[in-house]
Amino acid sequence: MLALAVRHQKSVTGWQAAGLIVGFAGAVLIFTPWHTAGGLLSAGGLECLTASVSYAVSYIYMDRFLARRGIGSVILSACQLAAAAVMLAIALGVSGVQAPHVTTEDVAAIVVLGIIGTGFAYVLNYQIITSEGATVASTVTYLLPVVAIVLGVLVLGESITVITLAGIALVLAGVALTRRRARPATEHPESSNPPRSSFDDV
């Protein structure tokens, strides 16, 4: 919606629109906001909404100003992470947060999250934006709650409901729909071969 509003994208295909709607419906089923309606207007709920809008803005910005300038996705990812590290260092210095006690497990977790969960993910993200555009690339965020639920069940032993399973199915279907492409128009078999006349045999 934001891409259309700022004229970054002129239109969406029928498959993309269907996928976005179906995926959003799945996300709603997963989060079941009607169970905690009061929490939607809380500080945490508004912060989540702001983060979602920030995601949308970032995808459009990356598509318009970064991904299509012929710069490698590895370089773009490295620059983005370097800028984030500088901003974080400044924020920590201003906020006066004390240095945390770091263990070996902490370092291992940071390395895994930094290399796989962030480094590789950013490279793939730029590649998808370059090849498919911001709208299709942004549907990756629909998969975040799905992965969180699966890990919660497998690692933490959390329970899962039928509504959540239905939401996961809708999310996966929505992402699949956004990847579908309209069939190219084909000429009628007879139109490609004009009728022969007696002059053709001369």
N, C-alpha and C positions, 0 to 999 in steps of 0.2 A: 504493500500500500504506500509506503514511504517512497519507494523507487518511482512509482507512478506519479505521486504528488509533486516530486521535485523534477519531473520530466527526465529522470535518468533512464527510465524504461518506458517506451511508448505504449506498449500493450503486453498482455500475457496470453499465452495460448490457453485453449480450453483445458488441456491436460494439466498445465501449471496451476490454473485457478482451482481446478478440482483437487489437485494434490495439496495445495495450501489449505484449503477448507477442511479436507478430510484429516490432514495432519494436525491442524489446530483443534479439531474436535477430539482427536485422540489425546492431545495434551490436556485438554479440559477434563476428560475422563480420568486420566492418570492423577491429576492434582485434586480432583473433586472439590472445587472451591466452595460448593454449597454446604460442605460440612463445617467450614470455618469462615462463614461469610464476613464476620467481623474483622478477621485478620487481613482481608483484602485492602481495607482502608487504614491499616496500621502503618507504622514507620517501615517495618520490614517489607510489607506488601508493596508500598510505594517505591521502596528501593529496588525491589525485584522488577517492577514495571519500568523504572528508569534504566535499569541494566538492560532490559529487553530492547528498549528504544535505542540505547547506546550500541547494542549489537547491530541493529538495523542500519544505523548511521555509519558504523565502521565498515560494513560490507559495501555500502554504496561508495564511501570514500575510497576504499581500497580498489574497487573496480574502476572508478573514474580517474583517480590520480596516481595510482601505484602499479596495479597489476598489468596494465596494458602499455607500459613504457619501454618494454624490451629489457627490463632488468630481471635477472634470475630470481626465482622464488626463494632460493637459499639466502641470497644477499638481502632481499626484502625482509625475510624473517629475522635474520641476524640484526639488521638495523632496528627493527621494531622492538626486539627483545633488549637490545642495548639501550635504547631510549627509555624503555620501561624500567630497566635497572637503575638508570640515572635518576629518574623521577622518584623511584622508591627510596633510593638513598637520601635524596633531598627531603622527602616526606618523613623518613625516620629521624633525620637530624633535627627537623623542625619540631616534631611531636615529642622528642625527648624520650623515646622508648629505649629501655635498657637492653643491652646485648643479651640475647637468650642463651641458655645453656644448650649447646649442640652436641648430640651424641652421634655415634656411628650410624645408628638407624636413621636418624634425622638426615644425615648427609646422603645416605643411600636413597632415601625417599625423594630428596630434592633432586638428585641426579636422575632418577628414573622419571620423575614428573617433568623435569626440565628437558631431558633429551627426547623422551617418547611422547609424553602428554602435551608438551608445548612445542619443542623444536620441530619434530617430524610433523606434528599436527598443523603448525603454521605453514610449513612448506607445502603440504597437501592442500591446505586451504587456499593459498595463493594460486596453486595450479588449477583448482576447481573453478575459482573465480575467473581466471583467464580463459578457460575453455568453455565454461557453461554460463557465466554471468553471476551477478550478485544474488539474484532471486533464488536460483536453483542452489547455489552454494549455501545460502542461509538456511536451507531446510536441514542441513547437518545438525543445527541446534535442536531440531525436533528429536534427534536420537539421544541427546544427553540424558533426559529422564529415563529413557528405555535402558540405557547402559547402567544408570544408577540403580534402577530397580533390580536388574539381573545380578549386579554385584552384591546388592543388599541381600538377595535371596541366597546366593551361592556362598558368600563370605561371612555375612553376619547372621544368617539363618532367619531373616525377616519373612513374614508371611505375605502372601499375594492374594488379591481378591479377583473375582471374575470380572469386575468392572475395570480393574487395572489391566488385566489380560486383554480385554476388548480395546482399551486405550492403546496398548502396545501394538495390537494388530492394525488399528486405524493409522497410527503414526507410520508404521512400516509401509502400509498401502499408500499413504499420502506421499511419502518420499519417492516411492516407486512411480507414482503417477506423474510427479514433476519431472522425472527422467524420461518419460515417454515423449516421442517426437511425432508430429503430424506426418501422415504418409504423404510423400511427394505426389503431386498431381501427375497422372500418366495419360498419355494420349490414347485416344480410342484406336484400337488396332487397325480399323479401316482407314482412319484419317492419316496414318503415317504412310500408307501406300495408295497413291492416287489411282483412280481407275485407268486402265489401259484403253487406248484408242487404236484405230487402224493406222494412225500415223506413227505409232511406236514401232511398228514392224517394218517400216520403210527404211 
